[in-house]
Amino acid sequence: KQWYQRRVAITAGGISDPIVHEAQKFINEESLGNDEASEIQCLVGLLKRIGIEDLSDMKYLSTKGINLKTNEEVLPVGEKFLKKLGVKDTIVNIAAENSACVIGQGYNIFNDTAVPCKIFLCKDKVSKFGLAIPSISNISAVNETRTFMNQYDNRKSLLIDRLSHLNVSLGVDYEEFSCTGRAGFSWSSSEMSFYMEERIFEVNMDSFLGKAADLTEDFKHDVKLLPVRFNIKDAADRNHFEKFFNRWGQFYVSKITGGGSIELKINSSAINSGSQDIGTI
């Protein structure tokens, strides 16, 4: 019904829609039957729903990206139509951007970073969505919006809360943590952060946790060098473990999410000064 109404408007000269025009042209040139024509019409409606309004927007698309965003597979006739509009099969290789590569890597909780050394021995594989991910992981499409706006009295209370979410209780001085606040988590009384994530896929290795996974030789070598028993009062023992965790982290990354995000920061000093500069508010 929406397709028909839009076609009527275009024919009457009341609207100009290049994507609908190209779709109708493709349907006529290919002499498509009702089912295939309906597929093209639905595909155009899908493009509209994800914000594609002009032919120039096609450069931001890939067929497998559409599959990921909608969790539906574009049929061959749809792929042919998209290819005619200049849409590539795939654009971005996640592994090339070092995004999904953190799966299986160590995580240092003290400085809030993933360590570069690899714990698990694995190669990349191309997923059904055209994204390269480690072979020890799986990818799935999600449609989830998360918002964060947590305010804390001080940095220590922020760290305690974050550690509780990791189910970790460490008997260490909180001054040992060098990590800073994340978007959506603030402890300053003069600044507040609101953070929203639009998640469209997740990569995880949860399904592999019960299976034997090959470990890198470097990791196995460093494990063998650790003392059989840990004596907290022995400086040499502490030094061994400290070096080990500095290199390999205290945890490993088993899940990441991908999509888009936006952060809004509000600074009380900027508001009080009467500033209208959105860049400082």
C-alpha positions in Angstrom: 0.0 0.0 0.0 2.8 2.4 0.9 4.6 1.6 -2.3 1.5 2.2 -4.4 0.8 5.5 -2.6 4.4 6.7 -3.2 4.2 5.6 -6.9 1.0 7.6 -7.4 2.6 10.7 -5.8 5.7 10.3 -8.0 3.6 9.9 -11.2 1.6 13.0 -10.2 4.8 15.0 -9.9 4.3 15.7 -6.3 7.4 13.9 -5.1 10.8 12.9 -6.5 12.3 9.7 -5.2 15.3 8.5 -7.1 15.4 5.1 -5.3 11.8 4.3 -6.0 12.4 5.5 -9.6 15.4 3.1 -10.0 13.4 0.3 -8.4 10.5 0.7 -10.8 12.9 1.0 -13.7 14.6 -2.3 -12.6 11.3 -4.1 -12.3 10.3 -3.1 -15.8 13.7 -3.8 -17.4 13.9 -7.3 -15.8 10.3 -8.1 -16.5 9.9 -9.3 -12.9 7.0 -11.3 -11.7 4.8 -10.3 -8.8 6.8 -12.1 -6.2 10.2 -10.7 -7.3 8.7 -7.2 -7.8 7.3 -7.4 -4.3 10.8 -8.3 -3.0 12.3 -5.2 -4.7 9.5 -3.0 -3.2 10.0 -4.4 0.2 13.8 -3.9 -0.1 13.2 -0.2 -1.0 11.0 0.1 2.1 13.7 -1.4 4.2 16.3 1.1 2.8 13.9 3.9 3.8 13.5 2.6 7.3 17.3 2.6 7.9 17.7 6.1 6.6 18.7 5.6 3.0 17.0 8.5 1.0 19.2 9.2 -2.0 21.4 7.2 -4.4 24.5 8.9 -3.0 23.7 7.1 0.3 24.4 3.8 -1.3 28.2 4.2 -0.8 27.6 3.6 2.9 25.8 0.3 2.3 26.8 -3.3 1.7 24.5 -6.2 1.1 25.9 -8.1 4.0 25.6 -5.0 6.2 21.9 -4.9 5.3 21.6 -8.6 6.3 23.2 -7.7 9.7 21.1 -4.6 10.3 17.8 -6.3 9.5 18.7 -9.9 10.5 17.2 -10.9 7.2 18.9 -12.2 4.1 18.6 -10.2 0.9 17.4 -12.5 -1.9 19.3 -12.9 -5.2 17.0 -10.5 -7.1 17.5 -7.9 -4.4 21.3 -8.4 -4.6 21.1 -7.8 -8.3 19.2 -4.6 -7.8 21.6 -3.4 -5.1 24.6 -4.2 -7.3 23.1 -2.1 -10.1 22.9 0.8 -7.7 26.6 0.4 -6.8 26.1 -1.4 -3.5 29.0 -3.7 -2.7 28.8 -7.2 -1.2 30.8 -6.1 1.8 32.6 -2.9 2.8 34.2 -3.3 6.2 36.3 -6.1 7.5 36.1 -5.8 11.3 39.4 -7.6 11.8 41.1 -5.0 9.7 39.9 -2.3 12.1 41.1 -4.4 15.1 37.6 -4.3 16.6 36.6 -8.0 16.8 40.3 -9.0 17.2 40.1 -8.3 21.0 37.9 -11.4 21.4 40.0 -13.9 23.4 42.6 -11.3 24.3 43.6 -10.5 27.9 42.1 -7.5 29.7 44.0 -5.5 32.4 41.4 -4.3 34.9 43.8 -1.8 36.5 44.2 0.3 33.4 41.0 -0.7 31.6 42.6 -1.9 28.4 42.9 -5.0 26.3 46.5 -6.3 26.2 48.0 -7.0 22.7 49.4 -10.5 23.5 47.1 -13.3 22.3 46.1 -16.0 24.7 44.2 -18.2 22.2 45.6 -19.6 19.0 43.1 -19.0 16.2 42.7 -17.5 12.8 40.1 -15.2 11.4 37.0 -16.4 9.7 34.4 -14.6 7.5 31.0 -14.7 9.1 27.7 -15.0 7.3 27.4 -11.2 7.5 30.7 -10.6 5.7 32.5 -9.5 8.9 35.8 -11.2 9.8 35.9 -12.5 13.3 38.2 -14.8 15.3 37.5 -18.5 14.6 36.8 -19.1 18.3 33.8 -16.8 18.3 30.3 -16.4 16.8 28.5 -13.4 15.6 24.8 -12.7 15.9 22.5 -9.7 15.0 20.9 -7.9 17.8 18.6 -4.9 18.1 19.2 -3.2 21.4 19.4 0.3 22.8 21.3 0.9 26.0 21.6 4.1 27.9 24.0 5.0 30.7 23.9 8.0 33.0 25.5 7.0 36.3 26.7 9.7 38.7 29.1 8.9 41.6 30.3 10.8 44.7 33.9 10.1 43.9 36.2 8.0 41.8 36.5 5.2 44.4 32.7 4.7 44.4 32.7 4.4 40.6 35.5 1.8 40.7 33.7 -0.2 43.4 30.5 -0.3 41.3 32.3 -1.3 38.2 34.2 -4.1 40.0 30.9 -5.4 41.5 29.5 -5.7 38.0 32.5 -7.9 37.1 31.8 -9.9 40.3 35.3 -9.0 41.5 36.5 -8.1 45.0 40.1 -7.2 45.1 42.0 -6.4 48.3 44.0 -3.6 46.7 44.3 0.1 47.1 42.0 1.9 44.6 44.7 4.3 43.8 46.4 1.5 41.9 43.7 1.8 39.2 44.7 4.2 36.5 41.5 3.9 34.5 39.4 7.0 33.9 35.7 7.4 33.7 33.8 6.1 30.7 31.1 7.8 28.8 27.9 7.6 30.9 29.9 7.2 34.2 30.8 10.4 36.0 32.1 11.3 39.5 32.6 15.0 39.0 30.0 17.2 40.6 30.5 19.8 37.8 30.0 17.4 34.9 27.4 14.9 33.8 27.6 12.4 31.0 24.7 10.8 29.2 25.6 7.9 26.8 23.5 5.9 24.4 24.5 2.8 22.4 22.6 1.4 19.5 23.8 -2.2 19.3 23.3 -4.1 16.0 25.5 -7.1 16.5 27.5 -9.0 19.1 30.5 -11.3 18.9 31.1 -13.7 21.7 33.0 -16.9 22.5 30.7 -18.2 25.2 29.8 -21.3 23.3 33.5 -22.2 23.2 34.1 -22.0 26.9 33.3 -25.7 27.5 35.6 -26.8 24.7 39.3 -27.3 24.5 40.8 -24.2 22.9 44.4 -24.1 21.7 46.6 -21.7 23.7 49.5 -19.8 22.2 53.0 -21.1 23.0 54.0 -17.7 24.6 51.1 -17.9 27.0 51.8 -21.6 28.0 55.5 -20.7 28.4 54.7 -17.8 30.8 52.2 -20.0 32.8 54.9 -22.6 33.4 57.2 -19.9 34.8 54.7 -19.0 37.6 55.5 -20.4 41.1 53.6 -23.6 41.9 52.4 -22.0 45.2 51.8 -18.3 45.7 53.2 -16.7 48.9 51.9 -13.2 49.1 54.7 -12.2 51.6 57.4 -13.3 49.1 58.5 -10.4 47.0 59.8 -12.7 44.3 56.5 -14.5 44.0 54.6 -11.2 43.8 56.9 -10.0 41.1 56.3 -13.1 39.0 52.6 -12.8 39.1 52.7 -9.0 38.6 54.7 -9.4 35.4 52.4 -12.2 34.2 49.2 -10.1 34.7 50.8 -7.0 33.3 51.4 -8.9 30.1 48.3 -11.1 29.9 45.7 -9.3 32.0 43.6 -10.6 34.8 40.6 -11.5 32.5 40.1 -12.2 28.9 37.5 -10.6 26.5 34.7 -13.0 25.7 32.1 -10.7 24.2 31.9 -7.4 22.3 29.0 -5.5 20.8 29.0 -3.2 17.8 26.9 -0.5 16.3 26.8 3.3 17.0 26.9 5.5 20.0 26.4 9.1 21.1 27.5 11.0 24.2 26.0 14.2 25.7 28.1 16.0 28.2 26.7 18.7 30.5 29.1 21.0 32.2 27.7 23.1 35.0 30.3 25.8 34.7 29.4 26.3 31.1 25.7 26.5 31.9 26.3 29.0 34.8 28.4 31.2 32.5 25.5 31.6 30.2 27.4 30.0 27.3 25.4 29.0 24.3 28.2 27.1 22.7 26.9 23.5 22.4 30.5 22.3 22.2 31.0 23.2 25.8 27.7 22.1 27.2 
